[in-house]
Amino acid sequence: MTDNKLSIDRPAIESLLTRRFFYAPSFAIYGGVAGLYDYGPTGTALQQNLINMWRQHFVIEEDMLEVDCSIMTPSEVLKTSGHVDKFADWMCKDTKS
C-alpha cells in the first residue's frame, strides 16, 4: 500500500472466485458467451442476499412496487424502437486496468 491506496490484484481475485465456483462464464467449455454467467452455490447465496437487501430497501422501506420482466428482447422490438439504427457505443476499452 502506498499513500493510503489499496492495490487490488483483480486477476487473482477473479481466479479465486472462479476456482471456488462463485461464478463461471456460461458455456465455458464451448468458448463462453460474453456477459452470461453461471453461479455456484456460494455465488447464488451471495446474489440472493443482494436481491433481498435491495427488496428490503426499495419494496418494503420505500413502498415501491416490484415487477419481473423479460431479460431478452426480440430483435424486431429493438429495430422498431430505433435502437438498431441509432445506437452508438461510446464505451472504450481501458487497456490499463
N, C-alpha and C positions, 0 to 999 in steps of 0.2 A: 504494500500500500504506500502510495506516495501522495503527499498533500491532501490527505483525507479522502482520496479517491479509491474506491474498491475496484480491483481488477478482477474481472469475471472471465473465466475460460469457457465461452459458450459451447464450442465443440465438445469439451469434456462433459459438460452438463447434459447436452443432448445425447451423447453416447451413453451416459449413465441411465438417463430416463428410458432410452430405447432398450438397453440391456435388461433393465428391471421391468420392462414391458408396461411402463406408464402409458406409452403410446408407440405406435409404429405407422409408417406410411402404408396406406391401404394398397393392396395388391402389390406389395413389395417384391414378391417372388417373380412378378411379371414386369418389373421395372418401376412400379409405383405410379401414382397419379398425383400431380401437384395439388395440394390443398385438401386432400382427403386423408383422414387418419383413422386408425382403429385404436381403441383404448382397452388396455388390460384391466384387471380387477382394481388395482390401486388408482389408475388413471380415471376409471369410471366412477369410483368413490369420490375422488377429488372434484371431478366435473359435477357430480350430483350435489356435493356440498356447495359449490359456487352457485349453482342454479337455485338451491334452497335459500342461500343468503340473498340473492337477487330478488327472489319471490318474497321473502320476508320484508325486505325494504320497500319494494315498489308496490306489490299487490296488497300486502297486509297493512304496512305502516302508511303508505301514501294513498291507499284506497284506489289504486288503478286496476283496470281490467286486464286480464291476460288472454292472449289469443295464441293459437298454434297454427301456423300457416305452412304451406308447402315450401320446401327449400330449393326445389328445382323449378325453373321457369322454361316453358317451351320456347323454342327459337322464334316461333310465329309471334309470340307476345313481345319479345324483345325487338323484333323487326317493326311491328306495327307501332310500338311506343316511340320509335326513333332511336333507341339505344344502339342499334347496329350501325346505322348510317352516321350518327352524330357523336359516337363515343370516341374519346381521345384519352389515352392512358398517359397521364403526366408523371407517373412514377418513374424513377430512375434507379438503376442498380447501384447500391452502395458497395463498392469494392474494398472499402477499408474495414468495415465491421460486418 
